[in-house]
Every structure is written in structure tokens, then in C-alpha cells.
Amino acid sequence: MSFISVDAASDFSYQNLPYGVFSTSDNPRHRIGVAIGDQILDLSVIRSLFVGPVMSKHQDAFDQSTLNAFMALGYEAWNEARRTLQKLLSASERTLRDNVSLRSRAFVHQSAAMMHLPADVGDYTDFYSSRDHATNVGIMFRGKENALLPNW
């Protein structure tokens, strides 16, 4: 349970803390955040609170303008960061809950945020992402009359 009030219909519960990149009109710098309820927790503001064995060495990952550096750290770092976030947001943890100054700097209302592409995409492979793509590939291999297989 979190000290942040979250509507039961919200997609951004204490159990589901999605990462994203956002900015605000008063702070246009792109920064990493986690959604909870109708709020965004700015991880650049609280990066020093990630003190586990992995993230203590990589706090700067949360001061980037994309998630690339954090994603590159791998599962152990992701898992540790998730545990840290859930601890910091829990109703029983005082660090954020009782520090009004830190909370006022760390939380942004989602309605005040502009979301951005969360990662720099260097390269990608498109595996049948659309019907048109699958049809074109099917025509190359099976001809126009049998372009899409029934299981597509």
C-alpha cells in the first residue's frame, strides 16, 4: 500500500509503476519518471535514494534524458530499482511520505507533464508489425493468392 492516493480504476497502481520520460512547462528538461496514480515521481530528484548494491553505483542512470542507460544495466538493476521504488512509495516508509520539501520537488501531476519517447532507438527489426507488411512479405514468398496464412 502506498501513501499516494491511487484511484481503484487507475492503471498506475503501487504494483504497476511504469517508467517514462517527461518534461513540464516550468522544467523543459527531459527526465525519467515513474507513474503512480495521477502523479509522476521524478527519479532525477530522488536518484540519491537508490542505495542498493547495484543502483548505488549507477544513480546517474536516472539523471539521463532517456531510459537507455537504465535499460542497459539489466535485470538485477531493474529488480533492485523496483524494490527501492516500492519501498519509498509504501505507506510505512517515511523518506518521501514525511519530507514535504522533497515530495514537492519529486512529484509532478500527470496533467502538467508532456510525455516523450523514452528511449533512443538505434536500430530495430520489424517482425510483421502490420497486416500490410505481412501481406507484402507473403507475396514475395507465396504469391498474391496465398499472401497471408490463416493463422496470421
C-alpha positions as CSV (number, residue, x, y, z in Angstrom):
1,M,0.0,0.0,0.0
2,S,1.3,3.5,-0.9
3,F,1.0,6.8,0.9
4,I,0.0,8.2,-2.6
5,S,-3.8,8.0,-3.1
6,V,-4.5,6.0,-6.2
7,D,-7.9,5.6,-7.7
8,A,-9.0,1.9,-7.9
9,A,-9.5,2.4,-11.7
10,S,-6.0,3.8,-12.3
11,D,-3.6,1.8,-14.5
12,F,-0.8,3.2,-12.4
13,S,-1.1,1.4,-9.1
14,Y,1.6,0.7,-6.5
15,Q,2.1,-2.7,-8.1
16,N,2.4,-1.2,-11.6
17,L,5.0,1.6,-11.7
18,P,5.7,2.2,-15.4
19,Y,8.8,4.2,-16.3
20,G,8.6,7.1,-18.8
21,V,10.3,10.3,-19.9
22,F,8.6,13.6,-19.3
23,S,9.1,17.3,-19.1
24,T,7.0,20.2,-17.8
25,S,6.5,23.8,-19.0
26,D,8.4,25.1,-16.0
27,N,11.2,22.5,-16.5
28,P,11.6,21.5,-20.2
29,R,14.5,19.1,-19.5
30,H,13.5,15.5,-20.4
31,R,13.7,13.4,-17.3
32,I,12.9,9.9,-16.2
33,G,9.8,9.3,-14.0
34,V,7.6,6.6,-12.7
35,A,3.8,7.0,-12.8
36,I,1.7,6.3,-9.7
37,G,-1.9,7.2,-9.7
38,D,-2.2,10.7,-11.3
39,Q,1.3,11.6,-10.3
40,I,4.8,11.2,-11.8
41,L,7.7,10.6,-9.4
42,D,10.8,12.4,-10.9
43,L,13.6,9.9,-10.5
44,S,16.3,12.6,-11.2
45,V,15.2,14.3,-7.9
46,I,15.4,11.1,-5.8
47,R,18.3,9.3,-7.6
48,S,20.5,9.5,-4.4
49,L,17.9,7.3,-2.6
50,F,18.8,4.3,-4.8
51,V,21.4,2.9,-2.4
52,G,21.3,-0.9,-3.2
53,P,24.4,-2.7,-4.2
54,V,23.8,-2.2,-8.0
55,M,22.0,1.1,-8.2
56,S,24.2,2.9,-5.8
57,K,26.9,2.7,-8.5
58,H,24.5,3.8,-11.2
59,Q,22.4,6.6,-9.7
60,D,23.3,8.7,-12.7
61,A,21.1,6.5,-14.9
62,F,18.1,8.4,-13.5
63,D,19.6,11.7,-14.4
64,Q,19.5,11.0,-18.2
65,S,17.1,12.2,-20.8
66,T,16.2,8.6,-21.9
67,L,15.9,5.2,-20.3
68,N,18.7,3.7,-22.4
69,A,21.4,3.8,-19.6
70,F,19.0,2.2,-17.1
71,M,17.8,-0.4,-19.6
72,A,21.4,-1.3,-20.3
73,L,22.0,-2.2,-16.6
74,G,19.9,-5.4,-16.9
75,Y,17.6,-7.4,-14.7
76,E,19.4,-7.2,-11.4
77,A,19.4,-3.4,-11.5
78,W,15.8,-3.2,-12.7
79,N,14.7,-5.5,-9.9
80,E,16.6,-3.6,-7.3
81,A,15.2,-0.2,-8.6
82,R,11.6,-1.6,-8.5
83,R,12.1,-2.8,-4.9
84,T,13.5,0.6,-3.9
85,L,10.6,2.5,-5.6
86,Q,8.0,0.3,-3.9
87,K,9.7,0.8,-0.5
88,L,10.0,4.6,-1.0
89,L,6.3,4.8,-2.0
90,S,5.0,2.5,0.7
91,A,2.7,3.9,3.4
92,S,5.1,2.7,6.1
93,E,8.2,4.4,4.7
94,R,8.9,8.0,6.0
95,T,11.6,9.1,3.5
96,L,9.2,10.6,0.9
97,R,6.0,10.5,2.9
98,D,7.2,12.8,5.7
99,N,9.5,15.1,3.7
100,V,7.2,17.8,2.4
101,S,10.0,19.7,0.6
102,L,11.3,16.6,-1.2
103,R,7.8,15.5,-2.1
104,S,7.0,18.9,-3.6
105,R,10.1,18.7,-5.8
106,A,9.8,15.0,-6.6
107,F,6.2,14.7,-7.7
108,V,4.6,16.2,-10.7
109,H,0.9,15.9,-11.6
110,Q,0.5,14.0,-14.8
111,S,-1.7,16.7,-16.3
112,A,1.2,19.1,-16.0
113,A,3.6,16.7,-17.9
114,M,4.4,16.2,-21.5
115,M,5.5,12.7,-22.3
116,H,8.4,11.9,-24.7
117,L,9.9,8.9,-26.5
118,P,11.5,7.1,-23.6
119,A,14.5,5.6,-25.4
120,D,16.9,6.5,-28.3
121,V,16.2,3.8,-30.8
122,G,19.4,2.9,-32.6
123,D,18.1,0.1,-34.8
124,Y,15.2,-2.3,-34.9
125,T,13.7,-5.2,-36.8
126,D,10.0,-5.0,-37.7
127,F,8.6,-8.6,-37.4
128,Y,5.2,-8.4,-39.1
129,S,4.0,-5.4,-37.2
130,S,1.2,-4.7,-39.6
131,R,-1.1,-6.6,-42.0
132,D,0.3,-4.7,-45.0
133,H,3.9,-5.7,-44.1
134,A,2.9,-9.3,-43.6
135,T,1.0,-9.3,-46.9
136,N,4.0,-7.9,-48.8
137,V,6.3,-10.5,-47.3
138,G,3.8,-13.2,-48.0
139,I,3.5,-12.2,-51.7
140,M,7.3,-12.4,-52.0
141,F,7.4,-16.0,-50.7
142,R,3.9,-17.5,-51.6
143,G,2.4,-15.3,-54.3
144,K,-0.5,-12.9,-54.3
145,E,-3.2,-15.6,-54.0
146,N,-1.8,-17.0,-50.8
147,A,-0.1,-14.0,-49.2
148,L,-1.4,-14.3,-45.7
149,L,-1.6,-17.7,-44.0
150,P,-4.8,-18.4,-42.0
151,N,-3.0,-18.1,-38.6
152,W,-1.9,-14.5,-39.3
